[in-house]
Amino acid sequence: MPSTTRATARQYWVAIRAMIVLTAGLGILYPLVMTGVGQLAFHSQANGSKITDSGKTVGSSLIGQSFTDAKGNPLTQWFQTRPSAATNNAKNGYDANGSSGSNYGPNNPDLVAAIKARKAVIEKTYGVTASQIPADAVTASGSGLDPDVSVAYADLQIKKVAETRGLSEASVRRLVEQNTHGRDLGYLGDPYVNVVQLNLDLSKMDPSGNK
């Protein structure tokens, strides 16, 4: 076999062995190791941060849900999360397949009109003034899926939720406090309330305020 042919064959064999090693290492071994670490160290997050009730998955702590009627009006027996711009096909909001913000600038007339309309609904529903309404109550998040609201927005809704459900304000306020998360790492962001988990806990309260 001529030397040039042997050299070429050797190069091909080296390339094939490298491909096999890299495929096994990066295509099989590495994903298995990462999956194992995820399942052991971050089991909830690796599986979608599911919220379960009696063994049944009812949502995700990362994705909001709609608590409105067919016309989009707030169902006051539930806490409301922030508006969603994540739409896809026939679904209206909180659709992970359509995750998106509105991408409207702050002076966009459509956004200004939407905020004005949302404020009017909140003022009428909860008996508050526009100055009492926090920004997250009338604007969508960047993903359109955010299930969290500010403590101020949760507090604004306590009286009406308690009244609709025939519960004491104190018991509902305690539930909100139990579902309030502090700043990440103790200093990043602001305290927040996960509305999906809050409403699940709320659904289990009896008139005495016990779960």
C-alpha positions in Angstrom: 0.0 0.0 0.0 1.5 3.3 -1.0 2.5 5.6 1.9 0.1 8.3 0.8 -2.8 5.8 0.9 -1.7 4.5 4.4 -1.5 8.1 5.6 -5.0 8.8 4.3 -6.4 5.6 5.8 -4.8 6.5 9.2 -6.3 10.0 9.1 -9.8 8.6 8.4 -9.4 6.0 11.2 -8.3 8.8 13.7 -11.3 10.9 12.6 -13.7 7.9 13.0 -12.4 7.1 16.5 -12.6 10.8 17.5 -16.2 10.9 16.3 -17.1 7.7 18.2 -15.5 9.0 21.4 -17.1 12.5 21.2 -20.5 11.0 20.3 -20.3 8.7 23.3 -19.0 11.4 25.6 -21.0 14.4 24.6 -24.0 12.8 23.0 -24.6 10.1 25.6 -22.5 10.3 28.8 -22.7 14.1 29.3 -26.6 14.3 28.9 -27.0 11.3 31.2 -24.8 12.9 33.9 -26.6 16.3 33.6 -30.0 14.6 33.7 -28.9 12.7 36.8 -27.6 15.8 38.5 -30.8 17.7 37.7 -33.0 14.9 39.0 -31.1 14.5 42.2 -30.2 18.2 43.0 -33.0 20.1 41.3 -35.8 17.5 41.0 -38.7 19.9 41.0 -37.2 22.4 38.6 -36.0 19.7 36.2 -39.6 18.4 36.0 -41.3 21.7 35.3 -41.8 23.0 38.9 -45.1 21.2 39.0 -47.8 22.1 41.6 -49.7 19.0 42.7 -52.9 18.5 44.6 -53.8 15.0 45.9 -51.2 13.5 43.5 -52.6 15.3 40.5 -50.7 18.0 38.6 -52.7 21.2 38.6 -50.2 23.7 37.3 -46.6 25.0 37.4 -45.2 27.5 39.8 -43.6 29.1 36.8 -46.7 29.7 34.7 -49.7 31.8 35.5 -53.3 30.9 35.0 -56.4 32.8 34.2 -59.0 33.5 37.0 -61.5 35.4 34.9 -64.9 34.7 33.4 -65.5 34.3 29.6 -65.6 38.1 29.2 -62.3 38.5 30.9 -63.7 40.0 34.1 -62.0 39.1 37.4 -63.6 36.2 39.4 -63.4 37.9 42.8 -63.4 34.6 44.7 -59.8 34.2 43.4 -56.7 36.3 43.5 -55.8 37.8 40.1 -52.4 37.6 38.6 -50.9 40.1 36.2 -52.2 40.4 32.6 -50.7 38.0 30.0 -49.6 38.8 26.5 -48.7 35.1 25.8 -51.4 33.9 23.4 -51.4 31.1 20.8 -54.2 30.1 18.5 -57.6 30.1 20.4 -56.0 30.4 23.9 -55.9 33.8 25.6 -53.0 34.3 27.9 -50.5 32.1 29.9 -49.9 29.8 26.9 -46.3 28.5 27.1 -46.4 27.9 23.4 -47.0 31.6 22.8 -44.7 33.0 25.4 -44.1 36.6 24.7 -44.4 40.2 25.9 -46.5 42.7 24.0 -43.3 44.5 22.9 -45.1 47.8 23.0 -43.2 50.9 24.0 -44.4 52.9 27.0 -46.0 55.5 24.8 -47.7 53.1 22.4 -51.4 54.1 22.2 -52.6 50.5 22.3 -50.7 49.9 25.5 -51.8 53.2 27.0 -55.4 52.3 26.2 -55.0 48.8 27.6 -53.6 50.1 30.9 -56.4 52.6 31.2 -59.0 49.9 30.7 -57.4 47.6 33.2 -57.2 50.3 35.8 -60.9 51.0 35.3 -61.8 47.4 35.9 -59.6 47.2 39.0 -61.0 50.4 40.4 -64.6 49.2 39.9 -64.0 45.6 41.1 -61.9 46.4 44.2 -63.1 49.9 45.2 -59.7 51.5 45.0 -58.3 54.6 43.2 -55.9 54.5 40.3 -53.1 55.8 42.5 -53.4 52.6 44.6 -53.0 50.2 41.7 -49.4 48.9 41.4 -47.8 48.7 37.9 -47.8 44.9 37.8 -51.6 44.8 38.0 -52.0 46.5 34.6 -48.9 45.4 32.6 -47.8 42.0 31.3 -44.4 40.5 32.1 -41.8 39.9 29.4 -42.6 36.3 29.1 -46.4 36.8 29.4 -46.4 33.7 31.8 -45.4 35.3 35.1 -47.6 33.7 38.0 -46.2 36.2 40.5 -47.6 39.5 41.7 -46.3 42.2 44.0 -47.3 42.1 47.7 -49.1 45.4 47.1 -51.3 43.9 44.4 -52.1 40.8 46.5 -53.0 43.1 49.5 -55.3 45.2 47.3 -57.4 42.1 46.6 -57.7 40.6 50.1 -60.8 42.4 51.2 -62.8 41.5 48.1 -61.7 37.9 48.0 -62.6 37.5 51.7 -65.9 39.1 51.2 -66.8 37.0 48.2 -65.8 33.8 50.0 -67.3 34.7 53.3 -64.0 34.5 55.0 -62.4 36.9 57.5 -59.9 39.4 56.1 -57.4 38.3 58.8 -57.5 34.7 57.6 -57.0 35.6 54.0 -54.2 38.0 54.9 -52.4 35.2 56.8 -52.7 33.0 53.7 -51.1 35.8 51.6 -48.3 36.2 54.1 -47.7 32.4 54.0 -47.4 32.6 50.2 -45.1 35.6 50.2 -41.6 35.0 49.0 -38.7 37.2 50.0 -36.0 38.7 47.7 -33.8 36.3 45.9 -30.6 35.8 47.8 -31.9 38.2 50.3 -31.4 41.3 48.1 -32.4 40.8 44.5 -35.8 41.9 43.3 -38.8 42.5 45.5 -41.0 40.2 47.7 -43.7 38.5 45.6 -46.7 36.2 45.9 -47.2 33.2 43.6 -50.9 33.5 42.7 -51.3 29.9 41.4 -50.1 28.4 44.7 -52.0 31.0 46.7 -55.3 30.2 44.9 -54.8 26.5 45.4 -54.4 27.1 49.1 -57.3 29.4 49.1 -59.5 26.7 47.6 -58.9 24.5 50.6 -60.0 27.1 53.2 -63.3 26.6 55.0 -65.4 29.5 56.4 -63.5 29.4 59.6 -60.3 30.3 57.8 -58.7 26.9 58.3 -57.1 24.7 55.6 
